[in-house]
Amino acid sequence: MNAAWVMVFSVLYFAAAYVFYGRFLKKVFGIDNSRPCPSHELNDGIDYVPTPMPVLFGHHFASIAGAGPIVGPVLAAQFGWLPALLWITIGCVFIGAMHDFSAMFLSVRNKGRSIASVIENELGYAGRQLFLLFCFAALILVVTVFTTMVADSFLSTPCVATSSLLFIGMAPLFGVAVNRKILSLAEGSLIFVPLLFCCIWMGTIIPIDLSTILGSREAARAVWIIVLLYYCLCASVIPVWVLLQPRDYLNSYLLYAMMILGFAGIFAAHPQIVMPAIAADVKTIPSLFPLLFVTIACGACSGFHALVASGTSAKQIDRESHLLPVAYGGMLIEGLLAMLAICSIGYLGMDQIKAMFAAKEAPQMIFASGLGHFCESLHIPFEIGRNFIALAISAFILTSLDTATRLARFIWQELVLPGQENKQAQAPATTGNSCPCRSLLGNRWVATLGVVILAGIMAFSGSGSQIWPVFGASNQLLAALTLLAITLFLNRTKRPVLFALLPLIFMLIISIWALLVLLQQQWGKSIPLVTVSIVLLILAFILCFLGGKTLVKIKK
């Protein structure tokens, strides 16, 4: 099969999904531009900021994408290309994109608070707190592992460190220039997007190699971890339009450029997919379950997306009609990126793929090498093409890191809020309340400092890497619990419910199954991993029990 035809099919399929299924979702949820969004009602200039749709799309897409839609499909190549293609095409449209759109909609209708506020409406205060604890634990793990991943990428590729620091320094200039009306968005983009690519070039000329400067790789790694955590602290508390929003918007152009380069390379090279449709060692369809569906999360369905959609993005939506392009459209483009990842490795034989995995080559570098070979058909040297793609991916890991830190801060602040039966709970999570203790714990500086300290302890102790295998299953379990909240909302408001209920059942079965398999494999081998898995399973069963009781109560 020719990879170019796969990409043509993917573009047409996702475009049709946006038009037809997107129209269905808008009708079911009742998108209404006459309703004021939280960004206007609660505008505080820090977290709640009305944002032009192209800028918000860039922030949202950069935050949910990262390396996820690349790493997952590359790792899933061990099953063959057909299972991965089917899960991405079906899952992205009918589960993942619907999940993201619904989560953002419910957050917008709940004053920009996280999906946990919907959980409280349906399952009460105890259900909300359990869900928030689940989210907080997952986000601390994300911040920990992404911090160490970025630090390691700075050590292995010093030019990435230089480029990333230049990106960070340039973003506030763009944010101030556009938000203070010194430049229009178009004028700012015309100036700063070319500067963005100049930063990549500067990185190759002046790489920051701390290992050489400090004389020790371990010392250099520790310094980078501290620097990154300090950056996360600052990025989480300063106004979103100063750093987070403009950096994500500018970085999104790196991903656009990478995807355009990949598309052009595939159409120029016309690579044949020689990878088997189903790997020879996948003897039965049940052997794909549940591993395929937790290996590919971003690109098909990811619970982390609900935290972004209902965390930062819902607080910046200017009008409800922007929900479809930002949430639903953003996920569809991520699905397209996942299809590009399949094509980037599909031209390799299964023996070559297994040899790469055996050599412990990073999945993102396998992807970069594949597109680098395709770029040779565009007369772009392999090394230049591969290095640009690797730099773009590293930049997006950093984007996901600072977004995850801000989301963890929001979750912390919501944890200390009283129940909604208390009138104070109607205030957004970023404001204080009359209780001095809650006011102190809910302070954005205190909340962010707590997140950074916890992530730092895990990063330096190495415990984060021990429990990382559970993240894939917990991420999908988070998506299932979000779908539970969506289903309960649809049922209570007498809207069609089957399109959310079926994905809920599927994701619950897959995620709980994966956690049970993980428990069986790691029992007696890794105490931290087993402990976290058991805690997550208990939280999930309690929430599902509360959800079942609510459904029975509504039926009665």
QUIWO-V788810 format. One record per helix or strand. SS is the DSSP state (H for helix, E for strand). FROM is the first residue (numbers start at 1). TO is the last residue. If there is no record, write none. Layout:
SS/FROM/TO
SS/FROM/TO
//
This chain:
E/2/2
H/3/29
H/38/41
E/51/51
H/53/65
H/68/79
H/81/108
H/115/156
H/158/179
H/185/205
H/210/214
H/217/237
H/244/269
E/272/272
H/285/288
H/291/295
H/303/311
H/313/315
E/317/317
H/322/346
H/350/358
H/363/378
H/382/415
H/423/426
H/436/441
H/444/461
H/463/492
H/498/522
H/527/555
//
